[in-house]
Amino acid sequence: MEQVARQTIIRTYQQPLAWTARSRVSPTIFQRLNTNDNDAVADFIKAYGNEIWEFSIRHTRSPHEAETLSQEIFKDIWSFADRNGNNVSSSENLVVKHIAVRCLIKHKWQAMTRF
């Protein structure tokens, strides 16, 4: 069972995300989030909210679980912006994708170890 779950997580990680590569927000969005700019939060949610929700619903079993995963993703993005807001060298789209995949793996791992 654990081997099957681990293979599922690996396959999920290897699947390409459906998000576009174009930057849809200011290149300094993490800097803006780091300074607690309320407009940055709204811009970020407007730009990435649907993609994060679709990613979450596609990789979970229920809307409740997808909501939990989406919240974890946003929480980790906010934490990342707080720690690294002024030092981000990668594209924000790529950073968001990596955080989302990392949260998914952590979420699946926690679900496996609960039982």
Secondary structure, 3 states (H helix, E strand, C coil): CHHHHHHHHHHHHHCCCCCCCCCCCCCCHHHHHHCCCHHHHHHHHHHHHHHHHHHHHHCCCCHHHHHHHHHHHHHHHHHHHHHHCCCCCCCHHHHHHHHHHHHHHHHHHHHHHHC
